Amino acid sequence: MPELPEVETSRRGIEPFLVGHSIEHLVVRQPKLRWPVSDELLRLSDKPVLSVQRRAKYLLIELADGWIIVHLGMSGSVRILPADEPPQKHDHVDMILSSGMMLRYTDPRRFGAWLWCEDLDSSNVLAHLGPEPLSDEFDSDYLYQKSRNKKTAVKAWLMDNKVVVGVGNIYASESLFTARISPDRPAGALTKKDADVLVATIKAVLLRSIEQGGTTLKDFLQSDGKPGYFAQELQVYGRAGEACRVCGEKILSGKHGQRTTFFCPRCQK
């Protein structure tokens, strides 16, 4: 599933091709995604793109009179292609641009979304989200105070978008390993020193992944069709049964909140 680094990589990839150009129209071949494609998008015509932003795992395309909200779901990706490129089976939405290029949305599992919103403050999908992990708002004081009296395992707790957005399964596992914190530890048992290390680690891991173009495991591709290369640097995720690169102990896996967690039982105590 595309996580924050993959969505940010996509944002950076498509931004130069959208901003300063106009959306001529949208071609919607499959309107039945996670939620139906908003009717307003079918009526778009000659709309200049003002900016391309990101909130959590949502791409936000700013127009003069509103916003297009795009979520990549479990298997979605966006690519920049010539406007006359023939569609393939899972190419559900094309945004035709005045430049002669298009933004193509591909989603085999159809669990993403294309929504219209006049005001982001009124968007139901963006409401109740926690701070961005790369923002100043997400610091060790915030994380420590937020964790007080929480009995939930810290791995599952970090993946709660009300606590912090965008720290999904891959990056929660990787960050906890780098911080040497067991994923089973109750969030409320984090010390202030733990919070200091964990916040710094989360930021560093996410930034490194963005530099590498995200993580390609199965479905994710960058906007130019290339894979993300952070998968080559994964320390624990997807490595159950392999030797820890730090201590040599066998990497184990378990479940937290219905998601598979990978960890080193020796390094993370």
C-alpha positions in Angstrom: 0.0 0.0 0.0 1.4 3.4 -0.9 2.4 5.2 2.4 3.4 8.8 3.0 6.8 8.6 1.2 5.2 7.1 -1.9 2.5 9.7 -1.9 5.0 12.5 -1.4 7.2 11.1 -4.2 4.1 11.0 -6.5 3.3 14.6 -5.5 6.7 15.8 -6.4 6.7 13.9 -9.6 3.4 15.2 -11.0 3.6 18.8 -9.7 5.8 20.3 -12.5 3.4 18.8 -15.1 0.2 20.1 -13.5 1.0 23.5 -12.0 0.8 26.3 -14.6 -1.3 24.1 -17.0 -5.1 23.7 -17.3 -7.2 20.6 -16.9 -9.1 20.3 -20.2 -11.4 17.5 -18.9 -11.4 14.2 -17.1 -12.0 10.8 -18.6 -13.5 8.4 -16.0 -13.7 4.8 -17.2 -14.5 3.3 -13.8 -16.4 5.6 -11.4 -16.8 2.9 -8.7 -13.7 3.2 -6.6 -13.6 3.2 -2.7 -16.2 6.0 -3.0 -17.9 7.0 -6.3 -15.9 9.5 -8.3 -17.4 12.9 -7.5 -19.9 14.1 -10.2 -18.3 17.6 -10.1 -15.1 16.1 -11.6 -17.0 14.9 -14.7 -17.9 18.5 -15.4 -14.4 20.1 -15.1 -13.3 22.0 -18.1 -10.5 24.5 -18.7 -9.4 24.7 -15.1 -5.9 26.0 -14.3 -4.0 24.0 -11.6 -2.7 26.3 -8.9 -0.8 23.9 -6.7 -0.3 20.2 -5.9 -0.2 19.5 -2.2 -0.3 16.5 0.2 -2.1 15.9 3.5 -1.4 12.5 5.1 -1.8 10.0 2.2 -4.0 12.3 0.1 -2.9 14.2 -3.0 -4.6 17.7 -3.1 -4.9 19.4 -6.5 -5.8 23.0 -6.0 -8.1 24.8 -8.5 -9.5 28.3 -8.3 -12.9 27.1 -7.0 -12.0 24.0 -5.1 -9.8 20.9 -4.7 -9.5 17.5 -6.3 -8.7 15.0 -3.5 -6.9 11.8 -4.7 -6.2 8.8 -2.6 -4.1 5.9 -4.0 -5.8 3.2 -1.9 -4.1 -0.2 -1.7 -2.7 -0.4 -5.2 -3.1 2.9 -6.9 -0.5 4.9 -8.8 -0.4 8.1 -10.9 1.8 8.6 -14.0 2.4 11.4 -16.5 1.9 10.2 -20.1 1.1 11.6 -23.5 -2.6 12.3 -23.7 -3.1 9.9 -26.6 -1.5 6.9 -24.7 -4.0 4.0 -25.0 -5.5 2.8 -21.7 -4.9 -0.5 -20.1 -7.3 -2.7 -18.1 -6.9 -0.9 -14.7 -6.5 2.7 -15.9 -9.6 4.2 -14.4 -9.1 8.0 -14.6 -7.3 10.3 -17.0 -6.8 14.0 -16.3 -6.2 15.5 -19.8 -4.0 18.6 -19.6 -3.6 21.6 -21.9 0.0 20.7 -22.4 -0.9 17.6 -24.4 0.0 15.4 -21.5 -2.2 13.6 -19.0 -2.2 12.4 -15.4 -3.3 8.7 -15.5 -4.7 7.0 -12.4 -4.2 3.2 -12.3 -5.7 1.1 -9.5 -6.1 -2.7 -9.9 -8.0 -3.1 -6.5 -10.1 0.0 -7.0 -9.8 1.1 -3.4 -8.6 4.6 -4.1 -10.6 7.7 -4.5 -11.2 10.8 -6.6 -13.2 13.4 -4.8 -14.2 17.1 -5.1 -14.2 19.5 -2.3 -14.8 23.3 -2.4 -13.1 23.9 1.0 -10.6 21.5 2.6 -11.8 22.5 6.1 -15.1 20.9 5.3 -13.7 17.7 3.9 -14.9 14.6 5.9 -11.9 12.5 4.7 -9.4 15.1 6.0 -11.1 15.7 9.4 -9.6 14.5 12.6 -6.2 13.8 11.2 -3.2 14.2 13.4 0.0 16.2 12.7 2.2 15.6 9.7 5.3 13.6 10.9 7.7 15.9 9.1 6.2 19.0 10.6 7.5 20.9 13.7 4.2 20.1 15.4 5.2 16.5 15.6 7.9 16.6 18.2 9.0 14.5 21.2 6.9 16.6 23.7 3.8 16.0 21.6 4.5 12.3 21.2 5.3 11.8 24.9 2.2 13.6 26.2 0.0 11.9 23.6 1.2 8.5 24.7 0.4 8.9 28.4 -1.8 6.1 29.8 -2.1 4.4 26.4 -2.1 0.6 26.7 -2.1 0.0 23.0 1.1 -1.6 21.6 3.2 1.2 20.3 3.4 -0.2 16.7 -0.4 -0.1 16.3 -0.6 3.3 18.1 1.8 4.9 15.7 -0.3 3.8 12.8 -3.4 5.7 14.2 -3.9 8.7 11.9 -5.3 10.6 14.8 -1.9 10.4 16.6 0.2 11.1 13.5 -0.5 10.7 9.9 1.3 8.7 7.3 3.4 6.4 9.6 2.1 3.2 8.0 3.0 -0.4 8.4 6.4 -0.3 6.6 7.7 2.8 8.3 6.4 2.0 11.8 8.3 -1.3 11.7 11.4 0.3 10.3 11.3 3.2 12.7 10.8 1.1 15.8 13.7 -1.1 14.8 16.0 1.8 14.3 14.9 3.3 17.6 15.5 -0.1 19.3 11.9 -0.2 20.7 9.8 -3.4 20.8 6.6 -3.1 18.8 4.8 -4.8 21.7 5.7 -2.2 24.2 2.6 -0.3 25.4 2.7 3.3 24.1 2.2 4.6 27.6 5.5 2.9 28.7 7.5 5.1 26.4 9.9 7.3 28.3 10.7 10.9 27.3 14.0 9.7 26.0 12.2 7.0 23.9 10.0 9.7 22.5 13.0 11.9 21.6 14.7 9.0 19.8 11.5 7.7 18.1 10.4 11.1 16.7 13.9 11.8 15.3 14.0 8.2 13.8 10.5 8.5 12.2 11.5 11.8 10.5 14.8 10.4 9.3 13.3 7.1 8.0 10.6 8.9 6.1 13.0 11.5 4.6 15.4 8.8 3.5 12.5 6.9 1.8 11.4 10.0 0.0 14.9 10.6 -1.2 14.9 7.0 -2.6 11.5 7.5 -4.3 9.5 5.4 -1.8 9.3 1.7 -1.4 8.2 -0.6 -4.2 7.0 -4.0 -2.9 4.2 -5.0 -5.3 2.2 -2.2 -6.9 3.8 1.2 -6.3 5.5 3.0 -9.2 6.7 6.6 -9.3 5.0 9.1 -11.7 7.6 8.3 -14.3 6.9 4.6 -14.1 10.1 3.8 -12.1 10.0 1.8 -8.8 10.9 3.2 -5.4 14.3 2.1 -4.3 14.0 2.3 -0.5 13.0 -1.4 -0.5 16.7 -2.1 -0.8 17.4 -0.5 2.5 14.7 -2.2 4.6 16.1 -3.5 7.8 13.2 -5.7 9.1 10.1 -5.2 7.0 9.4 -8.3 4.8 12.5 -10.0 6.2 11.0 -12.6 8.6 13.3 -15.6 9.0 16.4 -13.7 7.7 19.3 -12.6 9.9 19.2 -9.2 11.5 21.8 -7.0 9.8 22.8 -5.6 13.2 23.1 -8.6 15.5 22.5 -11.7 13.4 19.3 -12.8 15.3 16.5 -14.1 13.2 13.9 -11.5 12.3 10.4 -12.4 13.6 6.9 -11.3 12.5 3.7 -10.9 14.4 0.3 -9.1 14.2 -0.6 -5.6 15.5 -4.0 -4.3 14.6 -4.4 -6.9 11.8 -1.2 -5.8 10.2 2.0 -7.8 10.0 4.9 -6.4 12.1 8.6 -7.3 11.6 11.1 -6.9 14.4 14.4 -8.2 15.9 13.8 -9.8 19.3 17.4 -9.0 20.4 17.7 -5.4 19.2 14.2 -4.4 20.1 13.6 -5.1 23.8 
